[in-house]
Amino acid sequence: MAGPLAHLKVLDLSRILAGPWASQVFADFGAEVIKIERPGRGDDTRHWGPPYLKDAQGADTSEAAYYLSANRGKKSVTVDITREEGQALIKQLAERCDILLENYKVGGLKKYGLDYESIRSVNPGVIYCSITGFGQTGPYRNRAGYDAMIQGMGGLMSITGVPEGEPGAGPQKVGVAVADLMTGMYAVSAVLAAVIHRQQTGAGQYIDLALLDTQVAWLANQGQNYLTSDKSPERQGTGHPNIVPYQAVPAKDGYFMLAVGNDDQFKRFCHIAGLDELAEQPAYATNAARVLAREQLVPLIEEATRRQEAVWWLEKLSDAHVPCGPINDLDQVFADPQVQARGMVLEQPHPQAGAVKTVRNPVIFSETELEYEQAPPVLGEHTEEVLRKWLGRSEAEIAELKRENIV
């Protein structure tokens, strides 16, 4: 058995990131995932480069790194869903699937007869997950939604960036598409909950998932801070709204991350930093006091941390069990011995490049070890295979579909 979800079949009509991220998790966990793509063009992210995957001669292939990040383990099938014959193929595939993922605009698949009601008529047990920017209801339901605008609308950019009054102040977008990624992860958990419900009742269901809802939901403690206080949190840079000191601090030769989580850790930090008197002062002795005294305390800490190089601080603080860490670039991340020991980088055969590296799924199961058998597929790589094995189409029938540009 290859992964705990090897019994599930997923039909993936999504593209870009939120939906493909979800379907990649399903593929990593062993599900058979059929990725439906537009003939001749495919997922938009195939073209979101550079950088592109390079072949053995160092030339660019057709595969952008962005696409490679979210499509491992899937089978690429090209189908023109604007044609009746293509719509019929999708319905036949959907009949044989447990799950359908899509991220078309609200009502976008209805005109093709591929909406939930149409698919449910041929597969009553289907779990049909629609991912949109704003959901199936509400005044914004017909708007397109992209990660960057959702980070802004959903409040994340208001709490990310340099604080007001400091050089470089202003809202900042997070460096990866976190609203998309989190929506993909919510999709995975929602679909699996629906799978369990179907096991108990036999009933499939429809899942309405929106990027904006997700972004608002995972504001987490910051959202709750506002609801509790009626005060909008402000940008703290690398600082934490509820814990001090918990931020990047300067060393003699750069910065490192100091993450003091309780009062005992603060005492140990102060001892190493030569600031024992601070730990004894009522204004700094407890975290609640330190949060209130942030503006006075942080400069004192930074004055002390500038006296030694970062490696000195990391060694001394780690030995004293004070949470801290380097601020790595990605070259340092992938060279880190812990990352390497955990085998975070996969290398798989690829038809254009010979081999491709991707980042493995972080989950390790004790009983259902994951097997990464399929690299991110090239466009239409599995069209013939799926039409033969899933739908029983003959070579002549497949050839006719190709001649008609349906697949």
C-alpha positions in Angstrom: 0.0 0.0 0.0 1.5 3.3 -1.1 0.3 5.9 1.4 -2.8 6.0 3.5 -5.1 7.4 0.8 -4.2 4.9 -1.9 -7.9 3.9 -2.1 -9.0 7.3 -3.2 -9.3 8.8 -6.7 -9.2 12.6 -7.2 -10.2 14.5 -10.3 -8.4 17.8 -10.2 -9.9 20.6 -12.4 -8.0 23.3 -10.5 -5.0 25.3 -11.5 -2.5 27.9 -10.2 -1.8 27.1 -6.5 -4.6 26.6 -3.9 -6.3 23.7 -5.6 -3.1 22.1 -7.0 -1.5 22.4 -3.5 -4.4 20.4 -2.1 -4.3 17.8 -4.8 -0.5 17.4 -4.4 -1.0 16.5 -0.8 -3.6 13.9 -1.8 -1.1 12.5 -4.4 1.7 12.5 -1.8 -0.6 10.6 0.6 -1.2 7.9 -2.1 -4.4 9.0 -3.9 -4.5 8.7 -7.6 -4.9 12.2 -8.9 -5.9 13.0 -12.5 -5.0 16.6 -13.3 -7.2 18.0 -16.1 -5.4 20.6 -18.3 -6.2 22.7 -21.3 -4.7 21.2 -24.5 -1.7 23.0 -25.8 -1.3 25.3 -22.8 -2.1 23.6 -19.5 -1.9 25.0 -16.0 -1.0 28.7 -16.2 1.9 28.2 -13.7 3.7 26.0 -16.3 4.7 29.4 -17.9 5.3 31.4 -14.7 9.0 31.6 -15.1 11.9 32.0 -15.1 13.3 30.0 -13.5 12.5 26.9 -15.6 13.7 23.4 -15.1 16.8 22.8 -17.2 17.7 19.7 -19.3 21.0 17.8 -19.3 22.5 20.4 -21.7 21.5 23.3 -19.4 18.7 24.6 -21.7 15.3 25.6 -20.3 12.5 23.0 -20.5 8.9 23.9 -20.7 8.4 23.5 -17.0 8.5 26.5 -14.7 9.7 26.0 -11.1 6.4 27.4 -9.9 4.5 24.6 -11.6 6.9 22.0 -10.3 6.3 23.1 -6.7 2.7 22.0 -6.6 2.1 19.2 -9.0 4.2 16.2 -8.0 2.5 12.8 -8.1 -0.3 13.6 -10.5 -1.3 12.3 -13.9 -1.7 15.1 -16.5 -4.6 14.6 -18.9 -5.5 17.2 -21.5 -9.2 17.7 -22.2 -11.0 20.6 -24.0 -13.9 21.1 -21.6 -15.5 23.7 -23.9 -16.4 20.8 -26.3 -19.3 18.5 -25.7 -17.1 15.5 -26.2 -14.6 16.8 -23.7 -17.4 17.4 -21.2 -18.6 13.8 -21.6 -15.0 12.6 -20.9 -14.9 14.7 -17.7 -18.2 13.3 -16.5 -17.1 9.7 -17.2 -13.9 10.3 -15.2 -16.0 12.0 -12.4 -18.2 8.9 -12.2 -15.1 6.9 -11.2 -13.7 9.4 -8.7 -14.2 10.0 -5.0 -13.3 13.7 -5.0 -13.5 16.5 -7.5 -11.5 19.7 -6.9 -12.1 22.9 -9.0 -11.3 26.6 -8.7 -13.3 28.2 -11.5 -15.2 31.4 -10.9 -18.6 31.0 -9.3 -20.9 29.3 -11.9 -18.0 28.9 -14.3 -18.5 25.2 -14.8 -22.3 25.2 -14.9 -22.3 26.2 -18.6 -20.2 23.1 -19.3 -22.5 20.8 -17.3 -19.7 20.2 -14.9 -21.1 21.9 -11.8 -21.8 20.0 -8.6 -25.4 19.2 -9.4 -24.5 17.8 -12.8 -21.6 15.7 -11.4 -23.7 14.5 -8.5 -26.3 13.2 -11.0 -23.7 10.7 -12.3 -21.9 10.2 -9.0 -24.1 10.8 -5.9 -21.2 10.0 -3.5 -18.8 12.6 -5.0 -17.1 15.1 -2.7 -17.0 18.2 -4.8 -14.8 21.0 -3.5 -15.0 24.5 -5.1 -12.2 27.0 -4.3 -12.9 30.6 -5.1 -11.6 34.0 -4.0 -14.7 35.0 -2.1 -17.0 32.0 -1.9 -20.3 31.1 -3.5 -22.3 33.7 -1.7 -21.9 37.4 -0.7 -21.5 40.6 -2.6 -18.0 39.7 -3.9 -18.8 36.2 -5.1 -18.3 37.0 -8.8 -14.9 38.7 -8.3 -11.7 36.9 -9.1 -9.4 36.5 -6.2 -5.6 36.2 -6.1 -3.3 35.7 -3.2 -1.7 39.1 -3.0 -5.0 41.0 -3.0 -6.4 38.5 -0.4 -3.4 39.1 1.8 -4.3 42.8 1.7 -8.1 42.5 2.0 -7.9 39.8 4.7 -5.7 41.9 7.1 -2.4 40.0 6.8 -0.5 42.9 5.2 -1.7 45.3 7.9 0.2 43.2 10.5 3.2 42.4 8.3 6.1 44.8 7.7 8.2 47.4 9.4 6.4 49.4 12.1 5.2 52.9 11.4 7.7 55.6 12.0 10.7 53.4 11.2 12.7 53.4 7.9 11.0 51.3 5.3 7.7 51.3 7.1 4.6 50.1 5.3 2.6 47.0 4.7 4.3 43.9 3.2 3.2 40.8 1.5 4.5 37.5 2.8 7.1 36.0 0.5 5.1 33.0 -0.5 1.4 32.8 -1.4 0.2 31.9 2.0 -3.5 32.6 1.5 -3.4 30.1 -1.4 -1.4 27.5 0.5 -3.5 27.7 3.6 -6.7 27.4 1.5 -5.2 24.3 -0.1 -4.5 22.8 3.3 -8.0 23.6 4.6 -9.3 21.9 1.4 -7.4 18.8 2.3 -8.8 18.6 5.8 -12.3 19.5 4.7 -12.3 16.8 2.0 -11.0 14.2 4.3 -13.7 15.1 6.9 -16.3 14.7 4.1 -14.7 11.3 3.2 -15.2 10.1 6.8 -18.8 11.4 6.7 -19.4 9.5 3.5 -18.0 6.3 5.1 -20.6 6.7 7.9 -23.6 7.8 5.9 -22.9 7.0 2.2 -23.6 10.6 1.3 -21.3 12.8 -0.7 -21.4 16.6 -0.4 -20.4 20.0 -1.7 -17.6 22.1 -0.1 -17.5 25.9 -0.6 -14.1 27.2 0.3 -12.9 30.8 -0.2 -9.5 32.4 0.0 -10.8 35.4 1.9 -12.5 33.3 4.5 -9.3 31.3 4.9 -7.2 34.4 5.3 -9.5 35.8 7.9 -9.7 32.5 9.8 -5.9 32.0 10.1 -5.2 35.4 11.5 -5.4 33.3 14.6 -4.2 35.1 17.7 -4.0 38.4 15.8 -7.7 38.1 14.8 -8.6 37.2 18.4 -6.5 40.0 19.7 -8.8 42.4 17.8 -12.0 40.7 18.7 -11.0 40.8 22.4 -9.7 44.4 22.5 -11.5 46.1 19.6 -8.1 47.4 18.7 -6.4 46.6 15.4 -3.0 45.1 15.8 -0.1 47.1 14.4 2.9 46.0 12.4 5.7 44.7 14.6 8.3 43.8 12.1 9.7 40.5 13.2 8.3 41.1 16.7 5.4 39.2 18.3 2.3 41.0 19.5 1.9 38.9 22.7 5.5 37.8 23.6 8.6 39.8 24.3 11.5 39.3 23.4 10.4 37.3 20.4 12.0 38.8 17.3 15.1 39.2 15.2 17.9 40.9 17.1 21.2 42.3 15.9 24.5 40.6 16.6 27.9 41.9 15.9 27.9 40.4 12.4 24.2 40.2 11.4 20.9 39.1 12.9 19.5 36.1 14.6 16.1 35.1 15.9 15.5 35.3 19.6 12.3 33.5 20.7 11.9 33.8 24.5 8.7 31.9 25.4 8.5 32.2 29.2 9.9 34.0 32.2 12.5 31.3 33.0 13.9 31.5 29.5 14.1 35.3 29.9 16.1 34.9 33.1 18.6 32.6 31.4 18.9 34.9 28.4 19.6 37.8 30.7 22.3 35.9 32.6 24.1 35.1 29.3 23.7 38.6 28.1 25.0 40.1 31.3 21.6 41.7 32.1 20.7 39.9 35.3 19.4 43.0 36.8 16.7 43.3 34.1 15.2 39.9 35.0 14.7 41.0 38.6 13.0 44.3 37.8 9.2 44.1 38.1 8.9 46.1 34.8 10.5 43.1 32.9 10.1 40.1 35.2 7.0 38.7 33.6 5.9 38.4 29.9 2.9 40.6 30.5 5.1 43.3 31.9 7.6 42.9 29.0 4.9 43.3 26.4 3.8 46.6 28.0 7.5 47.7 28.3 8.5 46.6 24.8 9.8 50.0 23.7 12.0 50.4 26.7 13.2 46.8 26.9 14.1 45.9 23.3 16.8 48.6 22.9 18.5 47.3 26.0 18.5 43.8 24.6 19.8 44.9 21.3 22.6 46.9 22.9 23.7 43.6 24.6 23.3 41.3 21.6 25.4 43.6 19.4 28.5 42.8 21.5 28.9 39.2 20.1 28.7 37.5 16.8 25.6 35.5 15.9 27.3 32.1 16.2 28.3 32.9 19.7 24.7 33.8 20.7 23.3 30.7 19.0 25.7 28.4 20.8 25.4 30.0 24.3 21.6 30.3 24.1 21.0 26.9 22.7 23.2 25.3 25.5 21.0 27.2 28.0 17.8 26.0 26.3 16.8 29.5 25.3 15.0 29.2 21.9 16.9 30.9 19.1 18.0 30.3 15.5 19.8 31.7 12.5 18.0 33.7 9.8 18.9 31.5 6.8 18.7 32.2 3.1 17.5 29.2 1.0 21.1 28.1 0.2 21.7 27.8 3.9 18.3 26.1 4.5 18.9 23.3 2.1 22.5 22.9 3.3 21.4 22.6 6.9 22.4 19.2 8.3 19.0 18.8 10.0 17.1 19.5 6.7 19.4 17.1 5.0 19.1 14.4 7.7 15.3 14.5 7.3 15.6 14.0 3.5 13.6 17.1 2.7 14.7 17.1 -1.0 13.4 14.5 -3.4 15.0 13.7 -6.7 12.8 12.0 -9.3 13.2 11.0 -12.9 11.8 13.5 -15.4 11.2 13.0 -19.1 12.6 16.4 -20.2 15.3 17.1 -17.6 16.5 13.6 -16.7 15.8 14.4 -13.0 13.9 17.0 -11.0 14.3 18.0 -7.4 11.2 18.9 -5.2 10.6 19.3 -1.5 9.0 16.3 0.1 5.8 16.3 2.0 6.7 17.0 5.7 4.5 14.2 7.0 6.1 10.9 8.0 3.7 7.9 8.6 4.9 4.9 10.6 2.7 2.4 8.9 1.9 3.8 5.5 5.3 5.0 4.1 4.9 7.5 1.3 6.2 6.6 -2.1 6.9 9.4 -4.5 6.6 7.6 -7.8 5.6 10.4 -10.2 7.4 13.7 -10.8 5.4 16.7 -11.8 4.0 15.6 -15.1 4.6 17.2 -18.5 1.5 18.5 -20.2 -0.7 15.6 -21.3 1.8 13.0 -20.2 -0.9 10.5 -19.1 -3.8 11.3 -21.4 -3.6 8.0 -23.4 -3.0 6.0 -20.3 -6.0 7.3 -18.4 -8.3 7.1 -21.4 -7.4 3.5 -21.8 -7.3 2.3 -18.2 -10.1 4.5 -16.7 -12.5 4.7 -19.6 -11.6 1.7 -21.7 -11.0 3.7 -24.8 -9.4 1.9 -27.7 -6.3 3.2 -29.6 -8.6 4.1 -32.5 -10.9 6.1 -30.3 -8.0 7.9 -28.7 -6.6 8.7 -32.1 -9.9 10.2 -33.1 -10.1 12.4 -30.0 -6.7 13.7 -30.8 -7.6 14.4 -34.4 -10.6 16.4 -33.2 -8.4 18.3 -30.7 -10.6 17.2 -27.9 -7.6 15.8 -25.9 
